[in-house]
Amino acid sequence: MTIVENDATLVSPSRRRGRPRAFDRDVALAAAGETFWRFGYEGASIADLTAAMGITPQSLYAAFTSKADLYREALEQYRREEGAAAGRNLAAKGHVVEVIGKLLRASAYEFTRPGRPKGCMISTAVLTCAVENQAIASHVSALRSETLTLLEARFRQGIRDGELRADTNAGGLARFVGAILQGMTVQAQDGAGEADLLPIAELAIAEVGRYRQPSG
């Protein structure tokens, strides 16, 4: 018999189960995510987070361990929900130019939707930070790199499928689209509406279209 097994026989069933949380974890996480999205990682204080989540600091740390871990979970929830539209658009069937066009137009809409923070939670998150928060900055940078990787893979597929010219710089085009998305996020945060962002999207779509392989 191990020590753990022996100890288990001495602990009452009620203690093994632990005290149930007095809040809905997913609802609290969503509230934390919106707070981070609105104020940024460093700008969102523990007081801001607990007020939005409706819990005490002790409950926050008990449920999520740390502010950094809470932020990581909030980012993952964002990627599954609000941020999932970009992935769906990028994975859609069709000519790569039309796929990128749908992604950019949808982003102009998503970045300016009423009733929630503007822009993308990840695109411009933690661009600069205190030294002690560098691990979080690196985590968010890795998420942005994943998006660039997906864009580049989609452009490479377009080259293989004969949709784009063989001399297309897939990596450069991916970074171009990524920069446009980040720029649209900044402008949305500065108050630009969908009507302001759509011309940016259309100009970027036209640039991508320049690499379309001529038919015939």
NULUMRO-478386 format. One line per field, with one value per residue (C-alpha): x, y negated, z; residue number from 1. Coordinates in nm, 4 decimals. Last residue first. Layout:
! NULUMRO-478386
c1 = X|...
c2 = Y|...
c3 = Z|...
num = NUM|...
This chain:
! NULUMRO-478386
c1 = -0.5828|-0.6307|-0.3766|-0.2256|-0.3334|-0.0400|-0.1978|-0.5028|-0.3120|-0.2729|-0.6412|-0.7384|-0.5197|-0.6912|-1.0314|-0.9432|-0.8257|-1.1472|-1.3435|-1.1811|-1.3508|-1.6964|-1.6471|-1.5811|-1.2562|-1.2443|-0.8778|-0.9249|-1.0576|-0.7489|-0.5171|-0.7024|-0.6992|-0.3219|-0.2813|-0.4923|-0.2962|0.0318|-0.0839|-0.1849|0.1643|0.3296|0.1480|0.2437|0.6083|0.5994|0.4217|0.6580|0.4761|0.7100|0.4842|0.1927|-0.1144|-0.4146|-0.2054|-0.2924|0.0664|0.0785|-0.2541|-0.1314|0.1706|-0.0652|-0.2660|0.0514|0.1724|-0.1550|-0.1473|0.2126|0.1296|-0.1564|0.0706|0.3212|0.0519|-0.0013|0.3748|0.3855|0.1120|0.3220|0.6375|0.4582|0.3326|0.6862|0.8130|0.5877|0.8660|1.0594|0.7769|0.5809|0.5713|0.3636|0.1444|-0.1671|-0.1755|-0.3155|-0.4354|-0.7545|-0.8507|-1.0038|-1.2625|-1.3940|-1.7576|-2.1079|-2.0806|-1.8805|-1.5850|-1.3103|-1.5585|-1.6833|-1.3458|-1.2269|-1.5026|-1.3851|-1.0247|-1.1053|-1.3497|-1.0882|-0.8256|-1.0552|-1.1412|-0.7711|-0.7076|-0.9694|-1.2349|-1.2826|-1.2833|-0.9899|-0.9025|-1.2622|-1.2930|-0.9668|-1.0762|-1.4144|-1.2504|-1.1328|-1.4660|-1.5071|-1.2316|-0.9519|-1.1132|-1.1344|-0.7655|-0.6776|-0.8798|-0.6983|-0.3608|-0.4778|-0.5914|-0.2545|-0.0761|-0.3027|-0.2218|-0.3551|-0.6837|-0.9472|-0.7758|-0.6066|-0.9351|-1.1182|-0.8637|-0.8891|-1.2633|-1.5271|-1.7698|-1.5719|-1.5699|-1.4819|-1.2247|-1.0558|-1.0455|-0.9137|-0.6510|-0.5451|-0.6036|-0.3544|-0.0698|-0.2604|-0.4532|-0.7369|-1.0310|-0.9215|-0.8021|-1.1406|-1.3263|-1.1238|-1.1888|-1.5627|-1.5404|-1.3392|-1.6004|-1.8750|-1.6710|-1.5950|-1.9546|-1.9299|-1.9635|-1.6947|-1.7634|-1.5557|-1.3452|-1.4581|-1.1945|-1.2938|-1.6574|-1.5544|-1.3568|-0.9814|-0.8123|-0.8524|-0.7022|-0.3859|-0.3107|-0.3611|-0.1317|0.1357|0.1392|0.0000
c2 = -2.9852|-3.1504|-3.3996|-3.2845|-3.5287|-3.7181|-4.0610|-3.9344|-3.9613|-4.3345|-4.3700|-4.1918|-4.4348|-4.7328|-4.5809|-4.5202|-4.8776|-4.9968|-4.7766|-4.9279|-5.2681|-5.1270|-4.8758|-5.1565|-5.3220|-5.4258|-5.3990|-5.0347|-4.9706|-5.1430|-4.9238|-4.6071|-4.7078|-4.7515|-4.4045|-4.2540|-4.4428|-4.3282|-3.9659|-4.0056|-4.1367|-3.8701|-3.5999|-3.7657|-3.7674|-3.4008|-3.2957|-3.4882|-3.4228|-3.3042|-3.0100|-3.2419|-3.1788|-2.9546|-2.6729|-2.4286|-2.4213|-2.8023|-2.8183|-2.5550|-2.7742|-3.0659|-2.8590|-2.7409|-3.1009|-3.2078|-2.9176|-2.9950|-3.3627|-3.2669|-3.0386|-3.3237|-3.5364|-3.2631|-3.2429|-3.6180|-3.5733|-3.3181|-3.5282|-3.8295|-3.6109|-3.4883|-3.8467|-3.9569|-4.0008|-4.2173|-4.4703|-4.4705|-4.5667|-4.4065|-4.2473|-4.2011|-4.3629|-4.0785|-3.8616|-4.0246|-4.1321|-4.4743|-4.6480|-4.5447|-4.4240|-4.5623|-4.6726|-4.4708|-4.6655|-4.4027|-4.1367|-4.3373|-4.4407|-4.0883|-3.9399|-4.1512|-4.0381|-3.6667|-3.6679|-3.8308|-3.5817|-3.2976|-3.4710|-3.5073|-3.1447|-3.0113|-2.8134|-2.5949|-2.7488|-2.6933|-3.0630|-3.1592|-2.8997|-3.0132|-3.3758|-3.2901|-3.1056|-3.4273|-3.5043|-3.1491|-2.8908|-3.1485|-3.3677|-3.0704|-3.0008|-3.3638|-3.3566|-3.0409|-3.2074|-3.5176|-3.3151|-3.1392|-3.4760|-3.6134|-3.3105|-2.9749|-2.9850|-2.8558|-2.9096|-3.2287|-3.3808|-3.2584|-3.4295|-3.7493|-3.7493|-3.6833|-3.8760|-3.8119|-4.1787|-4.2991|-4.0204|-4.1206|-4.4945|-4.4423|-4.1989|-4.4745|-4.4757|-4.7193|-4.4682|-4.2112|-4.4506|-4.6816|-4.5813|-4.2318|-4.1569|-4.2641|-4.0682|-3.7598|-3.7988|-3.8097|-3.4997|-3.3217|-3.4073|-3.2660|-2.9513|-2.9069|-2.9446|-3.0675|-2.9390|-2.6747|-2.3448|-2.2714|-1.9598|-1.6146|-1.4421|-1.6487|-1.5355|-1.1727|-1.1856|-1.1478|-0.8684|-0.5979|-0.8327|-0.8658|-0.4929|-0.5087|-0.8085|-0.6471|-0.3409|0.0000
c3 = -7.0078|-6.6770|-6.5429|-6.2115|-5.9410|-5.7934|-5.8494|-5.6610|-5.3323|-5.3987|-5.4894|-5.1673|-4.9723|-5.1359|-5.0604|-4.6944|-4.6488|-4.8155|-4.5680|-4.2605|-4.2634|-4.3385|-4.0567|-3.8110|-3.7082|-3.3412|-3.2423|-3.1443|-3.4950|-3.6372|-3.4337|-3.5355|-3.9013|-3.8770|-3.7275|-4.0062|-4.2719|-4.1174|-4.1267|-4.4916|-4.5751|-4.3603|-4.5559|-4.8852|-4.7799|-4.6856|-5.0041|-5.2347|-5.5631|-5.8422|-5.9335|-5.9980|-5.7840|-5.8421|-5.9919|-5.7160|-5.5902|-5.5763|-5.3930|-5.1481|-5.0834|-5.0164|-4.7689|-4.5945|-4.5674|-4.4087|-4.1637|-4.0663|-4.0220|-3.7898|-3.5892|-3.5596|-3.3958|-3.1375|-3.0782|-3.0175|-2.7568|-2.5683|-2.5994|-2.4500|-2.1635|-2.0913|-2.1095|-1.8232|-1.5659|-1.8120|-1.8335|-2.1558|-2.5219|-2.7959|-2.5311|-2.7501|-3.0946|-3.3036|-3.0123|-2.8826|-3.2343|-3.2885|-3.0767|-2.7357|-2.7294|-2.7694|-3.1291|-3.3836|-3.5180|-3.5406|-3.6537|-3.9518|-4.0913|-4.0099|-4.2252|-4.5171|-4.4645|-4.4316|-4.7242|-4.9455|-4.8326|-4.9377|-5.2663|-5.3483|-5.2451|-5.4845|-5.3011|-4.9973|-4.6514|-4.4153|-4.3989|-4.3277|-4.0526|-3.8957|-3.8998|-3.7471|-3.4567|-3.2923|-3.1287|-2.9913|-2.9744|-3.0108|-2.7445|-2.5057|-2.5694|-2.4976|-2.1747|-2.0657|-2.1245|-1.9397|-1.6387|-1.6372|-1.6305|-1.3570|-1.1457|-1.0231|-1.2210|-0.9775|-0.6427|-0.7637|-0.8768|-0.5660|-0.3404|-0.5471|-0.4772|-0.7403|-0.9600|-1.2771|-1.3819|-1.0306|-0.9943|-1.3188|-1.2570|-0.9007|-1.0327|-1.2698|-1.6447|-1.7998|-1.7980|-2.0006|-2.2220|-2.1146|-2.3363|-2.4368|-2.0831|-1.9461|-2.2145|-2.1281|-1.7558|-1.8185|-2.0372|-1.7679|-1.5038|-1.7250|-1.7844|-1.4147|-1.2994|-0.9413|-0.5827|-0.6281|-0.4549|-0.1426|-0.1821|-0.2929|-0.0848|0.2193|0.1924|0.1489|0.4776|0.4613|0.6586|0.3933|0.1370|0.3446|0.3083|-0.0672|-0.0969|0.1218|-0.0974|0.0000
num = 216|215|214|213|212|211|210|209|208|207|206|205|204|203|202|201|200|199|198|197|196|195|194|193|192|191|190|189|188|187|186|185|184|183|182|181|180|179|178|177|176|175|174|173|172|171|170|169|168|167|166|165|164|163|162|161|160|159|158|157|156|155|154|153|152|151|150|149|148|147|146|145|144|143|142|141|140|139|138|137|136|135|134|133|132|131|130|129|128|127|126|125|124|123|122|121|120|119|118|117|116|115|114|113|112|111|110|109|108|107|106|105|104|103|102|101|100|99|98|97|96|95|94|93|92|91|90|89|88|87|86|85|84|83|82|81|80|79|78|77|76|75|74|73|72|71|70|69|68|67|66|65|64|63|62|61|60|59|58|57|56|55|54|53|52|51|50|49|48|47|46|45|44|43|42|41|40|39|38|37|36|35|34|33|32|31|30|29|28|27|26|25|24|23|22|21|20|19|18|17|16|15|14|13|12|11|10|9|8|7|6|5|4|3|2|1
